[in-house]
Amino acid sequence: MSLDSARWFAVLIGSFLLSAGMTWLGIRYAHRRNLIDHPGQRRSHSEPTPRGGGIGIVVAALAMLGAEMALLPREALADLLLCACAVALVAAVGWIDDHGGLAARWRLLAHFAAAGLVLLALSFQPASIVPGIHGPLALVVLGAVWFGLVWSVNLHNFMDGTNGILAFQAMFVFAVLGALCAHAGAEADAWHLGALAAAVAGFVPFNFPRARVFMGDVGSGALGLLIGIAVLRLLAVSEIDPASGLIAASAFVIDASCNLASRMVRGRRWYSAHREHLYQWLVRAGLSHAAVVATYMGWNLLIVAPVLWWLNRSAAPAGTGVVWAVLLYGTGVALWIFGKRWCQQKVKSRRRHHATA
């Protein structure tokens, strides 16, 4: 094993242990400060559970960035520092919200500011998505990506409502994107993503299958931003199809986006708390939290992973990734509609059974 490999393996282990240790401390802190989520109509759990355990993931991720900054020459620090500040800003807003609530406008303002820092750090160019983009169209693409980063922060927060679901999704995305980077020869990016997956893994024993703590907004928002950064960073690796990041993150993007569109079409207050995501309907239909997580991981492992492998196994014609992304997202939307209708029928059947029992 080379010295560099040994150093990075130490980073993986350290990231896992630091995350686990800080999560354990976060549980003790939450009990002292009475940061407890109680069961209710819009929640999927059945007993009081502390929140804010995601602080362990945040601390481990920031520690990794800090360690890397300490090893880099001074002129190379600016980009990492901007990304670290963006993650810290989203996490800080989530931490405040976990302690008693924060107006939505202030949260969104912080999310847009953090997304702007990320775009500045990555020196994002619309031409990295479609070569030759310039002028007004480039501004449109830049605005869409900026909004996409903010949406990533919020959709991962929305999807954090069942034991282990966000943690396993994040580990899958980081791991599969890391594998693509390793295959493409981008070893540093691969190790970075591996360290993030290790940080999330340090949280899992406290949240799955039984939840001793919830991630809270501090962890879910920061993870959403980190996943958005990973998807954008992948665009700089020419050997990886540009659509790979969106394909890897499809499970959560489809559920959250379909749910948002459905509520808006029906005239619901899309920003209010609810239990209408597919994963929430699956729990209401009688599936256990572990079975719901297995369902989403089934999509990732049986559909997403093979598509990514096929797409990146050799040089594919330009635009192939976009075609696969459209097909995969179309399939996902159809499954979302079918799954939700199945759950609704199941819930109605259970209510009729209880009413006649």
C-alpha angles and dihedrals in degrees: 000000000000123000091249092051091048090050092050093047087054088052091053093050093043091049091052095047095044091050092048093047094048091046090054090050089046090058091053091047092049092053091050093049094039093239093163131152109214124205114266146151094282096043131085098210127087104207136046110276131182118242136208098062090132087081086087091061091047094050092048092048093048091045089054091051090046093051091050092049089053090058098046128085114260095252090059096053101083098078095048091044092054092050091047090050091050092052092045091050094052091044092049092052089048091048090053091047091050088056097058114319138287129219112266093235092059092047092051092046090054091046092052090047091051091048089051090053090052093051089049092048094050093043085228116208122190087220088070087072099038117009114234098031111144142142121026092347090059089055090051091052091046091052091048092052091047090052089044091058091051090048090051090056093050101038092054088050090052092049095053098095108103128062110275098350098117094038093053092044092051092047090051094050094047093044097047093044089047090052090051090050091050091050090050093050095251092131098165092054090046092054092045091054090045090054090052090050089051091051090054091045089058089062097046099080089059094050108033139096088350116025113231087167139007122232094237127198091294090067103030095051093046091048090050090054093045090052090049090051091049092051092050094043089055089065089070092061103083094194091063121076109250092230093058095093094052090047092050092051095043100111094065096032091055096047096045095041095046091048092049092048091047093052093047093049091050092049095247122150094261093194096055125096115270146150101234104111113114092246089055092049089050090056091047089050089060106267118137120241089252091052091051091051089048090053093055092043088050089060090048098046101035100038114012099043095049091047091051091047093051093043094052102033092094141357106297125196116269112275096025091114092053091053091050091046091052092048093046095046091046090052090047093052091050091050090047091055093045093045094050093049090049090051093048091052090047092051092048090050092051091050092051090049092051091045092055096039 
